Amino acid sequence: MRIFNRKRVSADLFDRLEQEAADELGLLGELGPQGFGTEHLVELHALVCTRMILQKRALSLSVAVGAAGAGWLLLGILAGSVNSNLLSMISFATAIICVLVFAGMLVRTYRKFGTQGQLVHIRLSIEDELRHRRERMRRQPEGW
C-alpha cells in the first residue's frame, strides 16, 4: 500500500510544480518583466487584460447574487410582518443560499484571478517595461 501512496504523492508534487511553472503571471509578478522577451510580454499583457475583464464580470455577477439575497431577505421580513410564515421561511432560506453563493463566488474569483490591484500592478509593470524598451530602441542609431 505504501508504494502506491508514494507514487501518488510524487505525482501530486510534480503536478503542483508544473502548475506553478505554468503560472507565467505569478512568475512575472515575482521576477519582474525584465526577464521576458518583448513578444512574450505583449502576450502576457493581453492575458492580464483578459483576466481583468473576466474578473470584473465574475465580481459583478457575484454582487448581483448578493443583491438578490438582500432582496429575498427584505421579502422575508415583509412576509413575516403580514404573518405569512411559509413565504417568510422560503424567502429567508433563499436569502441564506444567495449569501452563501455570493461568498463562494467571491472566494473562487479571488483564488482564480487574484485581487484587482495585483492584476493592475502586473499590467502596469508590463506596460512600463514595453515603454522602456521602445524608448531604448528609439535611442539606438540605425546601424547598431
C-alpha positions in Angstrom: 0.0 0.0 0.0 2.8 2.4 0.8 4.2 2.1 -2.7 1.0 3.3 -4.3 0.8 6.3 -1.9 4.3 7.4 -2.7 3.6 7.4 -6.4 0.5 9.4 -5.9 2.3 11.9 -3.6 5.2 12.3 -6.1 2.7 12.7 -9.0 0.9 15.3 -7.0 4.2 17.1 -6.3 5.1 17.1 -10.0 1.6 18.3 -10.9 1.9 21.1 -8.4 5.4 22.1 -9.7 4.2 22.0 -13.2 1.2 24.2 -12.4 3.5 26.7 -10.6 5.9 26.7 -13.6 2.9 27.3 -16.0 1.8 30.3 -13.9 3.5 32.9 -16.0 1.7 35.8 -14.4 2.9 34.7 -11.0 6.4 34.3 -12.3 6.2 37.8 -13.9 5.0 39.2 -10.6 7.9 37.7 -8.7 10.7 38.2 -11.1 9.6 41.3 -13.0 9.2 41.8 -16.7 12.9 42.3 -17.5 13.5 38.6 -18.0 10.8 38.1 -20.6 11.0 38.8 -24.4 9.1 41.6 -26.0 6.7 39.3 -27.8 6.1 37.3 -24.7 5.4 40.5 -22.8 2.8 41.5 -25.4 1.1 38.1 -25.0 1.2 38.4 -21.2 -0.3 41.9 -21.4 -3.2 40.5 -23.5 -3.6 37.7 -20.9 -3.7 40.2 -18.0 -6.2 42.4 -19.7 -8.4 39.3 -20.4 -8.2 38.2 -16.8 -9.1 41.7 -15.6 -12.2 41.6 -17.8 -13.2 38.1 -16.6 -12.6 39.1 -13.0 -14.8 42.2 -13.4 -17.6 40.1 -14.9 -17.3 37.5 -12.1 -17.4 40.2 -9.4 -20.4 41.9 -10.9 -22.2 38.6 -11.2 -21.5 37.8 -7.5 -22.7 41.3 -6.5 -25.9 40.6 -8.4 -26.3 37.3 -6.5 -25.6 39.1 -3.2 -28.2 41.8 -4.1 -30.7 39.2 -4.8 -30.0 37.7 -1.4 -30.8 41.1 0.1 -34.0 41.3 -1.9 -35.1 37.8 -0.6 -34.2 38.9 2.9 -36.5 42.0 2.6 -39.2 39.8 1.1 -38.9 37.5 4.1 -39.2 40.4 6.5 -42.3 41.7 4.7 -43.8 38.3 4.6 -43.1 37.9 8.3 -44.8 41.2 9.1 -48.0 40.1 7.3 -47.9 36.7 9.1 -47.1 34.6 6.0 -44.9 32.0 7.7 -44.4 29.8 4.7 -43.4 32.6 2.4 -41.1 34.1 5.0 -39.4 30.8 5.6 -38.8 30.2 1.9 -37.6 33.8 1.5 -35.1 33.5 4.4 -33.8 30.1 3.1 -33.3 31.6 -0.3 -31.6 34.6 1.1 -29.2 32.4 3.0 -28.5 30.4 -0.1 -27.9 33.6 -2.1 -25.5 34.9 0.6 -23.6 31.6 0.7 -23.3 31.5 -3.1 -22.2 35.2 -3.1 -19.4 34.4 -0.6 -18.4 31.3 -2.5 -18.2 33.2 -5.8 -16.1 35.9 -4.2 -13.6 33.4 -2.8 -13.4 31.5 -6.1 -12.9 34.7 -8.0 -10.1 35.9 -5.8 -8.4 32.5 -5.8 -8.6 32.2 -9.6 -7.7 35.7 -10.6 -6.1 37.3 -7.5 -7.0 40.8 -6.5 -7.7 43.6 -8.9 -4.7 45.5 -7.5 -2.4 42.6 -8.3 -3.6 42.4 -11.9 -3.3 46.2 -12.4 0.2 46.1 -10.9 1.3 43.4 -13.4 -0.3 45.2 -16.3 1.4 48.5 -15.4 4.7 46.8 -15.0 4.4 45.2 -18.4 3.4 48.5 -20.0 6.3 50.3 -18.3 8.8 47.7 -19.5 7.5 47.8 -23.0 7.6 51.6 -23.0 11.2 51.5 -21.7 12.2 49.0 -24.4 10.6 51.2 -27.1 12.5 54.3 -25.9 15.7 52.3 -25.8 15.2 51.2 -29.4 14.5 54.7 -30.5 17.7 56.0 -28.9 19.9 53.5 -30.7 21.3 54.6 -34.1 20.1 52.8 -37.2 23.3 50.8 -37.9 23.7 49.3 -34.4 
